[in-house]
């Protein structure tokens, strides 16, 4: 049995999927409903930051309601250290990734949960399970 199942977390949702859900994209609603049937949906607190930086006037109430319904995982010391390690490993191989994406990836790794995203190319980390959200 996958360890994320034991913890009750089905997946970590990346920012792009969360934004598509908030924009009422049908594929995102269906996708999150399907994953919610498998367990808790989690999100990194970094995703809160990324969503808030692009939030428009009048969207805060719906955004808060959505985010508050998810398990938010804070950036703690183990996540920060793992993010630093995996980003450093990539850079030593001449590859790059964003700091926020590295933190989100490390969060998924700490949870032993897959990362649900359409931005698969943002997550070239070898030990990370990435599941493409597939815009249906």
N, C-alpha and C positions, 0 to 999 in steps of 0.2 A: 504494500500500500504506500502511496506517495505521502511523504511527511506533511505536505500542505493540507492533505485531507484530514489528518489527525488534528491539526490545529484549526480546521474548519475554514481555511482560506482557499478559495478556488483559484484566484488570480490577483495580480496587481494590475491595475488599469493605468495605462499611460495617458499622458495629457491629451494627445490627439483624439483618443476615443472618448474621453470625458467631455471635451469640447464639442465633438460631434453629437454626443447625447444631449448636451445642453442646447445645441442648435436644432434639436428635434429631428435629427437624421434617423430615419426608420431603421436602417441597418444597425445603428448603435444601440437603439432601444432593444431590438430583438437579441442582439449579441449579449448585452448585459443581463437581459432576462434569462437567457440560456445559461450563462455562467453563474448567475445567482442561484439557479436550481442546484448547482454543484457545491455551493458553500458561500462563505462571506466574500464580498468584493472589497478589496483593499486598494488604497491609494496612498502615494507618498505625500508628505507635507510639502515637498518641492512642487508637486503638481498643483497644490493650492496656490503657491506663489506664481506659477506659470499661468494659471487661469486668471488670477486676479490682475495680473499686469495687462491682460487684454480685455478685461470685462468692461462692458459699456454701461452707461447710465441706465438704471431701471432693471438691470439683470441680477443685482446682488441677492435679492430674496430667493429667486429660483436657484441661483448658484449655491447659496448656503444650504438650502433644503436638500439639494442633490448631494453635495459634499458631506453634509452632516449624516446622511444615510449610509455612508461608506465607513469602513474601518480605516481611519487615517493613521499612518505609521510615521512617527517622527524620525528625524535624522538623529540617531544616537551615536555613541562612540563606535560600536561595532560596524554600523553602516558607514560612517565616515571613514573608518580605517579600511574597510573593504573597498569602498569607492576609490580611495587613494591608491590602493594596491592594483586594482584592475585597470585603472586609467594609466598608472605608471607602467604596467606590463604591456599595454597596447602601445604606448609611446616608445618603449624600448624596442618595439618591432617596427617602428616607423609609421604606425597608424595613429589616427586621432579619433576622439569622441568628445562630446561636450561634457562639462562638469555636471550640469543638472542631469543629463542622461546617465552619467556614471553613477550618480547618487541613486537615481531611480533603479538602475540595474542592480546595484548593491542591495537595495531594499528588497527586491524580488529574490535575490540570492539568499539573503538573511532569512526570509520567510519560507524558503524552499518552494516558492510558488512561481508559476509561469508569468511572464510579462505579456499583457495583451496590448498590442500596438499595430498600427499600420505603417509605422516608421521603422521597419525592421533594420534598415541600413544604419540607423542611429545606434544600434546595439550590437557591435561586433565582438562581444565578450564571449569567450569560448564556453564557459560553464553555465551561461544563462539560457534558460528555455524561453524562447520568444515565440509567441503565437500571433500570427497575422490576423487582425480583426476582420478582414475581408468585407469590403463595402458591397453589400448585397443589393 
